[in-house]
Amino acid sequence: MEDVMVLTKDEAAAALADIQETTRRGATLRGYRIGGPILMLWSVIWMLGYLGMGLLPSHQWGWAWLVLDTVGAIGSILLARPAEKAARAAGVKGDRSSLKMMGGMAVAIVFVMSTFYVLRPTDPAAYLAFPGLMVGAIYAAVGVFVAGRYLGIGAVMFALTLVGFYAFPDILAFWMASASVALFVSGVWLARA
């Protein structure tokens, strides 16, 4: 007769906890690999938008960002689609990630536009710095609550924005465009997780 292995209640609970932690970690890593290319896309959008702010008259900034944000939103959905298809193929119910992503982007865009409309900054540097601060705060919050690597990304973006605002106000648009390199490198870091 074969020996039967008997687990205690504590051993079974520990094994289940290990399985849950492994599943959670796997989902986080998949999220990083999906988020990396999206972050790289947005780094290019960021660079083009801030270059536009440095080169175009201020009355054209909104239109430039509208076009770029639209391209970024569509690109983000396209980049997220293969992951959603793979999840469905694996039997995971669709969580409508693309719709959630679009909703989050819409909320952020409406928030930025509303903030500018209500506060009406007179210094163009405020228009340049606020999105960087907001993006830094959003990434940091995602890092605190969901996926730790985003905390570092948010902190870097927040810090780069403040350094540019105080140290390089005359060339802030170009400083912010160059800060897109940090977003791109962060995207590579996530994609390789």
N, C-alpha and C positions, 0 to 999 in steps of 0.2 A: 504494500500500500504506500502511496506517495505521501510525503509530508505536505500538509496544507499550511500555508502561511496565514496567520491570523493577525490582522491589524487591530491595534487598540483604537478606541474612539479618538484619542489625541493624535495618533499617527495618521489616521484617515483625514482628520481635519487639517493637519499640517500638509499632507499631500495635496489636498484640494486647494489649500491656500497657495501652494507652490504653482499649481496648474493655473490658478486665477492670475497670479503675478506674471507668469510666463505669457499668458494670453494678453494681459494688459500691456506688457512690454513689447510684445510683437505688434500689437495695434499701434502703439506709439511710434515704433520704428517705421511701420508702413505709412503712418501719417507724415513722418519726416520725409520719407522718400517721395511722397506725393507733393508735400508742401515745398520741397526744395526747388523743383523746376518752376513752380508758380512764383516763388520768391525771386528766382532769377528773371522771370518775365517782368515782374513788377519793378525790378531794379532798372531794367531798360526803360520802362514807362516813366519811372521816377527821373532818370537821367534826361530823357527827352523833354519831359515836362518842365524840369528846372532849367534846362538850357533854353527852352522857349521863354520862360519867365525872364531869363537874363538878356535875351535878344529881342523879344517882341515888346511892343508897347503894352502897358498894363491892361488896357481895355480889351486886349485879345487873349489874355491869360485864361479866362474862364472857358472860352471856346476851345483853346488848345487842350486844356485838361479834360474837357468833355469828350473830345475825340479820343484822347489817350486812355481815359478811364473806360470808355466803351470797348476799345481794343483789348485792354487788360482784362476786363470782365469776361469777354468772349473767350479770350485765350485761356483764362483760368478754368473756365468750364470745360474747354476742350482738353486741357491738360489733366483735369480731374476725372474725365470720363472713363479712361481705361481702368482706373482703380475701382470705380463704381461697377463696371462690367465684371471685373474679376471678383468683386465681393458678391455680386448676384450669382455668378457661376459657382461660387463656393457655398451657396445656400444662405448667405446673409441677406436678410430683408433689406431692401433699399431704404437708406436713411435720408434720401433726397439731399445729399451733400451739396450738389450744384445749386439747388434752390436756396439752401441755407447760406452758401457762399454769396450768392447774388443778393440775398436779403441783408447780409452783414455789410456788403459793399454799399448797398443802397443806403443803409442806415448811416454809415460813415460819411458818405458824400453829402447826404441831406444835413447831417450834423455840422460838417465843416461849412457848408454854404449858409446854413442858418446862423451859425456863430458869427461868420463874417457880416451877415446882414444885420444882426442885432448889435454887435459891438462896433461895427464900422471903423476898423483901425485906420488911422491916418498915415501910419508908417508902413511903407511897402514891406519892410522886413517882417512885420507881423504876418502878412499873407504868406511869406516864404517860410517862416519858422513853424507856424501852427500845425500844418500837416505832418511835419517831421516829429513834432512833440506828440501829436495824437497817435501816429503810427508806432512810435516808440512805446507809448503807454499801452496801446492795444497788445502789441507783441509781449510786453512784460507781463500783462495780466494773463494772457494765454499761457505764458511760461509758469506763472505762479499756480494757476488752476488746472492746467491740462498737460502740457508738454514742456518740460524744463528747459530745453535748449532755447526756446523762444524768449525766455527771461534775459539771457545774454544778448540776444539780437536786439531786443527792445532797449536794453540799457545802452548798447553801443549807439543805436540810432538817436536816442534821447540825448546822449552826451555829445555826439557829433553836431546835432542841431544847436545845442546851447553854445558849444565852442564857436561854431560859425556865426551865430547871432551876435555874440559878444566880441569875438576877436576879428571877424571879417565881415562887418555889416555892409561894406561897399560892394563886396563881391559875393554876397550870401547866396544868390541864385546859383552861381557857378560852384560854390562850396557844396551846396546841397546836391547839385548834379554829380559832383565827384564823390559824395557820400554814397551814391548808388553802388559804388564798387563794394562797399561793406555789405550791402544787401545781397549783391551777387555772390560774394564769397560765403555769406551766410547760407544762401541757397545751395551752394555746392556742399557745404558742411552738412546741411540737412539731408540732401540727396544721398550722401555717402554713409549715412547713419546705419 
